[in-house]
Amino acid sequence: MRKCAVLRLVACMLVGMLLPMRVAGDSSRQLPRYVRLVILHTNDVHGHMLPFEYGEEQDVGGVARRATIINSIRSQSRDAVLVLDAGDIFDRGPLDKAYHGEPDFAILNAIPYDALTLGNNEFDGAPGMEGQRILFDRIRQARIPIVCANCTYKATGKTIVPPYVILERNGIRFGIFGLTAPRVATYTTVEGLAIEDPIECAKRIVPILKEEADVVIGLTHIGYTLDKQLAAQVPDIDIIVGGDSHTWIAEPELVRSTAERQAFWVGGPIIVQDGEWGKCLGNLETILRLQGDHDYQVVSFRGGLIPVDARTRESKAISALLSRYTRPFEKVVGYSSETVTNTEMTGWMANVFRAIGGTQVGIAQVGDWEGRIKQGPVTQLDLMRIPSFNNGLVTGSVTGEILRALMLDKRVVISGVDSESLDSEAAYTVCTQDFLSKTLPPLKGITFTPINKTIIDALNDYFAGKRVN
């Protein structure tokens, strides 16, 4: 990475070299030799619009705080500023269970973002054609450009959204193309749609975009590993804003290329990504130098991740918009005699499953819980914030030998029995998440019966003092 000294050098050059240059064949455009571009970026927010706990960190994130940071940088900058999202906007978080991404897109419109691409979860809001309906509902809702070059209608070959957009800032044309994850091709929601290999698609799209734009930006939801391959195989991309792998790239990463360009060029595409859930806001600052008629090249860059936490005040406008969606769920549904932290939640949920299922044993998966329970009044929204996914629950009967095998699996927590009291030959009734009954090897082949309740249903019943059996 070029260090701050290089940025200062280029800044000094800017003072004496910001002379306009005319683009051949376009007498209306006067281009400066040097331009500063700031990109603010998010990826894999997954519906986390409200502040949340992240491991040992409490009260981080929140879209109203993020909006404050974005608007502050925009209002104070005389440079070109782009605000981009690399996909997986919804399909998790408390409000997704009720709205399937509607508030998420309303807030992106309101901030506003400048462009976004489709993540795999935009295709996965529900099984089958219902999920496809949700996808197109969100596309119609968006008032900002959505770009994706590698998802097309099979019947026509046309992309379902524009493959790229050209945004002009301070007279410079920024060409932004989108790519989604290749595994989307396996989803039940893509009936009638085709997903092209993202790198092959980029090889076809980027030369077209180079003719129309001064700077080429890839807005990709294909993961860090594929982003590096993309940068190596298509070095004419100037910047890649990535997502899907939830990678924390603390500083922008340069992927060096063997391609020959001007001596001032940093030497390859730059990759950025900001982890997940909107815990931080990615910040990339670049200086671009004009080469030839209209080809700007990155000559210096720096950046990092801006924390989004309680030190930042919330945007009143975004808070008010968000409250329209949260208000119906703020009613008190029960009271808790204890505080349950995020790290304690797996064991606590296993106890809830056991109580609601009326079984001897409860089994819950580690890492599926995002909220906490505070001592005192509990609202419906509190319950909606707990599970990452609102799975259904099932009950069945297993042997002690199977439970003993499950106790060795660090992916789950078991409530109701311990290894010392466990009888390997005895049968035990179990309540667990439906997908665990199909994916945990010791449970495969065992018959489980749905109790026709989701996790949130079970939580409501738990605080109401109800149980299934």
C-alpha positions, 0 to 999 in steps of 0.5 A: 500500500502507498503510505501517507507520505505518498498521499502528501506528495500527490496532494502537493502535485494536485496544487500545481497540476489541477489543470483541465484536460479535454477529452478527445471527441467530447468537447463538453468535458474538461477533466482535471489531471488528478481527482480524489475519490472516496468510496464508503461501502458496506456488505453482508449487513443481513438485516442488522438495522438496529444496534446489536451485540457482537461477541463481547462488544455490546451496542454496535452497528445500527443503520441510523448511526451509519447514516450519520457517518455517511452524511457527515463525510458527504457534506464535508467533502468536496471530492467525489464520494460514492456510497456502495453496498455489495449485497446480502442486504436482508434475509436475517435480522429481527425485521426480516421475519416480518417484512422480507427486506422492505425496511432495509431498502427503504433506508438505503433509498433514504440515506441514499446509497449510490449503487448496490449489487444483489447478494445470494440472500436477495435470492433467498427470502423464501423457498421457490417462486415466493423467494423470486417474488420477494426479490423482484419486489425489492428491485421495484422498491429500490430508487437507487441503481441495482447492478448485476451482470451475471444474472439473466432471464433464460428466455431472453438472455437479458439481465434482470437488472442493469449489468452496470451503471455510470455515475458522474461525480465532479465531471468524472464517469465512474462505471460500476458493474455488479456480480452475484455468487455463482452458487445462486444457480442452485437455489429454488428461487431462480427458476427461469433465471441463469447465473453466469460464471462471474469472472467470465462475465467480467472479462466480457463486461469490463472492456465495454465499460472501459470505453464508456467510463473513466474509472471501473469499479466492480461491486461484487458478491462473490467472496474474497477468494474469487475477488482475488482471482477476478483482480488477477484475471481482469486487471483493468478493474480499478477497484473491487468492493466485495462481499459474501465471505464476510471478510474483515479487510482492515486496510485496502488490499492491492492485487499486483498485476503484470499488466503494463500501464503508466508508471504512476499506477499503483500496480493492480486492482484494489480490493475492499470489504468491511466484514459483516452486519454494518458493524463498521463502515468501509472507507477507501480514499484514492487519488486518480491520475488521468492517462490519455483521453479518459482513463483514470488510474489509481496512483495512491490509496488508503483506507480502513474500517470506521467503527459504528457504535454508540459514540455516533449519534443517530440520524433523526430522519433514519431513526424515525423511518426505522421506528415505523417498522419497529413500532408494531413489535414494541409491545410487552409480551412477558417478563424475565427474572434474569439477564441472558447475554448473547454468549449464554443464549445457546444454552438458554434456548436449549432450555426453551426448546425442552420446556416448549416441546415438553421433552426431556432434552433440548438441543440448540445450535451454537452461533444461531443467536444474536440478541439478548434477554434483559431482566424485566419487561420483554417485548416482541421485538426483543424476541425477534432479535434473538434467532438469526433464522426463524426455523421450525421446531421438531420433536423425536426420540433418541438413545442415550448413546446418540446424545453422548455422541452429540455431546462431543459436537461443539456445534450444539449445546444440550440441555436436560441431561449430562454425561454422568447421568446419561443412560446409553441404552435408554430412550430420551425425548428431544426438541430441536431446530428442524434443520439440525434433525437433518444435518447432524450426523447422529440424528440422520435417519431418526423420525422427527415430528414438527410441532408447527411452531417457529423459534419465535412462536416458542419464545412467545409461548415460553414467556406466556407460560405455555407448552406443546405437550 
